[in-house]
C-alpha cells in the first residue's frame, strides 16, 4: 500500500476528542429557569405548537396561544423549520420533558412599539373583523386584540354591525395603551379619505352650466343642500332659489322635493347650484306670442317682424 493511501486512511479515521462534544457538554450543565430568555431553532411545526432545538438536553415547545393571539394566525403558514425564535421560559419542564416557552411576552412588547409608531404616524393599515361585540367590532393588529366602535367602522355610523363580520377594512390606530392593554382602532378616517377622493373625481367631471335633477336633502337659513342625480351634494344658496326675494328657503322648498338646478361653480370641490338660473335660461329660450281674440298680434310679434323688408 502506498504512503499516500495510508495517510488518507488516517484522516478518515480521525479520533474524536472531548472538544468535539463541548457544545453537548455545556448544554448538559446548563439549567433553565422561569423567566429566562432563550433562542432556539424550529425543528417542527403543527397547527397547535412549535418544537424548538434549544441546544439543551430538553427540547422547547411553544403552543399557538403563546405565539400570537390572533385567531386567524396559522402556525404552519407563518413559521417554518430552520426559523429562529426567541422566547421566555414559562416552565423548565412541562411534564412531558420539554421546556415550556412563550414568544408572546416578547412579541407583545415589540407589537406595542409598532402600534405606537402607527399611532404617531397616522398610518393606514388593513385589519380583519374577527368578532362583532356590543357597540362595535374586534380586529387584531400585530397580534393584539383591538376594538373598533360602531361610530368608527365607516364614514358614517353603522347600524348593521353583523354585515362587517369577516370583512377586512382599512384602519388607523386611535389609542395604543400598553399599560392597560387597550387598543382602539378606527375605520372612519380612511373611509372618509376614500370618500373625499371619489368625490373629487366626480366633481372634476361635473360641467359648470350643466342642468340636472336633484332632491332637497335639508334646509338651512342660508339655503338648501341638494342631492344630485350623480350622487353628489350641492348647496343651493337662498339667493339662487327664486327671482323674488325670500326670507327663508322653506317659503319655496321642502325636504324631499324634486327640483331642477344648474351648476354655477365647482370651486374648492364645492358645488354651487341655482334654481333661478334654470328659470332664466328657460325664459330666454322661449319665444312668446301674445295673440288677441281679434287676431292682431301684440308688440311681441311686432318686435319679431321689425327689420324685415317686404
C-alpha positions as CSV (number, residue, x, y, z in Angstrom):
1,X,0.0,0.0,0.0
2,X,1.3,3.4,-0.9
3,X,2.3,6.1,1.6
4,X,-0.4,8.4,0.2
5,X,-3.1,5.7,0.8
6,X,-2.1,5.2,4.4
7,X,-2.3,9.0,5.1
8,X,-5.8,9.2,3.6
9,X,-7.0,6.3,5.8
10,X,-5.5,8.1,8.8
11,X,-7.5,11.2,8.0
12,X,-10.8,9.3,7.6
13,X,-10.3,7.5,10.9
14,X,-9.6,10.7,12.9
15,X,-10.2,10.1,16.6
16,X,-12.9,12.2,18.3
17,X,-11.9,14.2,21.3
18,X,-13.8,15.9,24.2
19,X,-13.6,19.2,22.2
20,X,-16.0,17.7,19.6
21,X,-18.6,17.3,22.3
22,X,-18.1,20.6,24.0
23,X,-21.5,22.1,22.9
24,X,-23.3,19.0,24.2
25,X,-21.3,19.1,27.4
26,X,-22.2,22.7,28.1
27,X,-25.8,22.0,27.4
28,X,-25.9,19.2,29.9
29,X,-24.7,21.5,32.6
30,X,-26.9,24.4,31.6
31,X,-30.0,24.9,33.7
32,X,-33.0,27.0,32.6
33,X,-35.3,28.8,34.9
34,X,-38.7,30.5,34.6
35,X,-38.2,33.9,33.1
36,X,-35.0,33.1,31.1
37,X,-35.0,34.3,27.6
38,X,-33.8,31.6,25.1
39,X,-33.3,31.4,21.4
40,X,-34.0,28.1,19.6
41,X,-34.2,26.7,16.1
42,X,-37.5,25.4,14.8
43,X,-37.5,21.6,14.4
44,X,-41.1,21.0,13.6
45,X,-44.4,22.9,13.3
46,X,-48.1,21.8,13.7
47,X,-51.3,23.8,13.8
48,X,-51.1,23.8,17.6
49,X,-47.4,24.1,18.6
50,X,-43.8,24.6,17.6
51,X,-40.9,22.4,18.7
52,X,-37.5,24.1,19.2
53,X,-33.9,22.9,19.4
54,X,-32.5,24.8,22.4
55,X,-29.0,23.2,22.4
56,X,-30.2,21.7,25.7
57,X,-30.9,18.2,26.9
58,X,-34.6,19.0,26.6
59,X,-36.4,20.5,23.6
60,X,-38.5,23.6,23.8
61,X,-42.2,23.8,23.0
62,X,-44.4,26.9,22.3
63,X,-48.2,26.5,22.0
64,X,-50.1,28.6,19.4
65,X,-51.7,30.8,22.0
66,X,-48.3,31.7,23.4
67,X,-47.1,32.9,20.0
68,X,-49.9,35.1,18.6
69,X,-53.3,35.9,20.0
70,X,-54.9,36.5,16.5
71,X,-57.4,33.6,15.8
72,X,-56.5,33.9,12.1
73,X,-52.8,33.3,12.7
74,X,-51.7,30.0,11.2
75,X,-48.5,28.5,12.6
76,X,-47.8,26.3,9.6
77,X,-48.1,29.2,7.2
78,X,-46.1,31.7,9.3
79,X,-43.4,29.5,10.9
80,X,-41.1,27.0,9.2
81,X,-38.3,24.5,10.3
82,X,-35.0,26.3,10.5
83,X,-36.5,29.6,11.7
84,X,-35.1,31.0,14.9
85,X,-37.5,32.1,17.7
86,X,-36.6,34.0,20.9
87,X,-39.0,33.2,23.7
88,X,-39.3,33.4,27.5
89,X,-39.3,30.3,29.7
90,X,-42.7,29.7,31.4
91,X,-41.8,26.3,32.9
92,X,-38.5,24.4,32.9
93,X,-40.5,21.1,32.5
94,X,-43.9,21.0,31.0
95,X,-44.5,17.5,32.4
96,X,-43.5,15.8,29.2
97,X,-39.8,16.6,29.2
98,X,-40.0,19.8,27.3
99,X,-39.2,23.4,28.3
100,X,-42.4,25.3,28.0
101,X,-41.9,28.7,26.4
102,X,-43.8,31.8,25.4
103,X,-42.9,34.0,22.5
104,X,-45.9,36.2,23.1
105,X,-44.4,38.2,26.0
106,X,-41.5,39.4,23.9
107,X,-43.7,39.6,20.8
108,X,-46.3,41.8,22.6
109,X,-43.6,44.3,23.6
110,X,-42.5,44.6,20.0
111,X,-46.1,44.8,18.9
112,X,-47.0,47.7,21.2
113,X,-43.9,49.6,19.9
114,X,-45.1,49.0,16.3
115,X,-48.6,50.1,17.3
116,X,-47.4,53.3,18.9
117,X,-45.4,54.1,15.7
118,X,-48.6,53.5,13.6
119,X,-50.5,55.8,16.0
120,X,-47.9,58.6,15.8
121,X,-47.5,58.4,12.1
122,X,-51.3,58.1,11.4
123,X,-50.5,55.1,9.2
124,X,-53.4,53.3,7.5
125,X,-53.3,49.5,7.6
126,X,-55.7,46.7,6.8
127,X,-57.5,44.8,9.7
128,X,-59.9,41.9,9.5
129,X,-63.0,42.0,11.6
130,X,-63.0,38.7,13.6
131,X,-65.8,39.3,16.0
132,X,-68.9,41.5,16.5
133,X,-69.5,42.7,20.0
134,X,-71.7,45.1,21.8
135,X,-71.1,48.6,20.5
136,X,-68.6,47.7,17.8
137,X,-66.2,45.1,16.4
138,X,-63.0,43.3,17.2
139,X,-59.9,43.2,14.9
140,X,-56.4,42.1,15.6
141,X,-53.4,44.2,14.7
142,X,-49.8,43.0,15.3
143,X,-51.4,40.1,17.2
144,X,-53.1,42.5,19.7
145,X,-56.8,42.5,20.2
146,X,-58.3,45.9,19.2
147,X,-61.8,47.4,19.4
148,X,-63.5,49.4,16.7
149,X,-66.5,51.4,17.9
150,X,-69.6,51.3,15.7
151,X,-69.2,55.0,15.2
152,X,-65.7,54.5,13.7
153,X,-66.3,51.5,11.5
154,X,-67.1,53.5,8.4
155,X,-67.5,57.1,7.2
156,X,-71.0,57.1,8.8
157,X,-72.4,55.3,11.8
158,X,-73.0,51.6,11.1
159,X,-76.4,50.2,12.2
160,X,-75.9,46.6,10.8
161,X,-72.7,45.6,12.6
162,X,-73.2,41.9,11.5
163,X,-72.6,42.9,7.9
164,X,-69.0,43.6,8.8
165,X,-68.2,40.2,10.2
166,X,-65.2,38.8,8.4
167,X,-64.6,41.9,6.4
168,X,-61.1,43.5,6.0
169,X,-61.2,47.2,6.3
170,X,-58.6,50.0,6.4
171,X,-58.0,51.4,9.9
172,X,-55.8,53.8,11.8
173,X,-54.7,53.4,15.5
174,X,-56.6,55.8,17.8
175,X,-55.3,54.5,21.1
176,X,-52.4,52.3,21.9
177,X,-52.2,51.9,25.7
178,X,-49.8,49.1,26.5
179,X,-50.1,49.5,30.3
180,X,-53.8,49.0,30.3
181,X,-53.7,46.7,27.2
182,X,-56.1,49.0,25.4
183,X,-56.1,49.2,21.6
184,X,-58.7,51.3,19.8
185,X,-58.9,51.3,16.0
186,X,-60.9,53.5,13.6
187,X,-62.0,52.8,10.0
188,X,-63.7,56.2,9.8
189,X,-60.7,58.3,8.9
190,X,-59.5,56.0,6.0
191,X,-63.1,55.7,4.7
192,X,-63.5,59.5,4.7
193,X,-60.3,59.9,2.8
194,X,-61.5,57.4,0.1
195,X,-64.9,59.1,0.0
196,X,-63.3,62.5,-0.4
197,X,-61.1,61.2,-3.2
198,X,-64.1,59.7,-5.0
199,X,-65.9,63.0,-4.5
200,X,-63.1,65.0,-6.1
201,X,-63.1,62.7,-9.1
202,X,-66.9,63.1,-9.5
203,X,-66.7,66.8,-9.1
204,X,-63.9,67.1,-11.7
205,X,-66.3,65.5,-14.2
206,X,-69.1,68.0,-13.4
207,X,-69.5,70.7,-16.0
208,X,-70.3,74.2,-14.9
209,X,-73.6,75.2,-16.6
210,X,-75.0,71.6,-16.6
211,X,-78.6,71.3,-15.7
212,X,-79.7,68.2,-13.7
213,X,-82.4,66.9,-11.4
214,X,-81.9,66.8,-7.6
215,X,-83.7,66.2,-4.3
216,X,-83.8,68.7,-1.4
217,X,-81.9,66.9,1.4
218,X,-82.0,69.6,4.1
219,X,-83.0,73.2,4.6
220,X,-80.9,75.8,6.3
221,X,-81.4,79.6,6.9
222,X,-78.9,80.3,4.2
223,X,-80.1,77.8,1.6
224,X,-80.7,74.1,0.9
225,X,-78.5,71.1,0.3
226,X,-79.5,69.2,-2.7
227,X,-78.7,65.5,-3.6
228,X,-77.9,65.5,-7.3
229,X,-78.6,62.6,-9.7
230,X,-74.9,61.9,-9.9
231,X,-74.7,61.1,-6.2
232,X,-73.1,64.4,-5.2
233,X,-74.5,67.1,-2.9
234,X,-74.5,70.8,-3.7
235,X,-75.5,74.0,-2.0
236,X,-78.4,76.0,-3.3
237,X,-77.9,79.4,-1.7
238,X,-81.1,81.3,-0.7
239,X,-80.2,84.0,-3.3
240,X,-80.3,81.4,-6.1
241,X,-83.7,79.8,-5.2
242,X,-86.0,82.4,-6.7
243,X,-86.0,85.7,-8.7
244,X,-88.1,87.1,-5.9
245,X,-86.5,87.8,-2.6
246,X,-87.4,85.3,0.1
247,X,-86.7,85.3,3.9
248,X,-86.3,81.6,4.3
249,X,-85.8,78.6,1.8
250,X,-88.8,76.9,3.4
251,X,-91.0,79.5,1.8
252,X,-90.4,77.8,-1.6
253,X,-88.8,74.4,-0.8
254,X,-89.4,71.4,1.4
255,X,-87.3,68.4,2.2
256,X,-87.7,65.5,-0.2
257,X,-88.9,67.9,-3.0
258,X,-87.6,67.1,-6.6
259,X,-86.1,70.2,-8.3
260,X,-84.1,71.1,-11.4
261,X,-80.9,73.0,-10.8
262,X,-78.0,74.4,-12.7
263,X,-74.3,74.0,-11.7
264,X,-72.8,77.5,-11.2
265,X,-69.4,76.5,-9.7
266,X,-67.2,73.6,-8.6
267,X,-64.5,75.7,-7.0
268,X,-62.7,74.2,-4.0
269,X,-64.5,70.9,-4.6
270,X,-67.8,72.5,-3.6
271,X,-70.8,72.5,-5.9
272,X,-72.8,75.7,-6.0
273,X,-76.3,75.4,-7.5
274,X,-79.1,77.7,-8.8
275,X,-82.8,77.2,-9.5
276,X,-83.1,80.8,-10.5
277,X,-80.6,80.3,-13.4
278,X,-82.7,77.4,-14.8
279,X,-85.8,79.7,-14.9
280,X,-83.9,82.5,-16.5
281,X,-82.5,80.2,-19.2
282,X,-85.9,78.8,-20.0
283,X,-87.4,82.4,-20.3
284,X,-84.5,83.4,-22.6
285,X,-85.1,80.4,-24.9
286,X,-88.9,80.7,-25.2
287,X,-90.4,82.9,-27.9
288,X,-93.6,84.4,-26.6
289,X,-96.6,85.1,-29.0
290,X,-99.5,87.0,-27.5
291,X,-102.4,86.9,-29.9
292,X,-105.6,88.8,-29.0
293,X,-109.0,87.4,-29.9
294,X,-109.3,89.9,-32.7
295,X,-106.4,88.2,-34.3
296,X,-104.0,91.2,-34.1
297,X,-100.6,90.4,-32.7
298,X,-99.1,92.2,-29.7
299,X,-95.9,94.2,-29.7
300,X,-94.0,90.9,-29.1
301,X,-94.9,89.8,-32.6
302,X,-94.2,93.3,-34.0
303,X,-90.7,93.0,-32.4
304,X,-90.2,89.8,-34.3
305,X,-91.2,91.3,-37.6
306,X,-89.2,94.5,-37.0
307,X,-86.5,95.0,-39.5
308,X,-87.9,92.7,-42.2
309,X,-88.3,94.2,-45.6
310,X,-91.3,93.3,-47.8
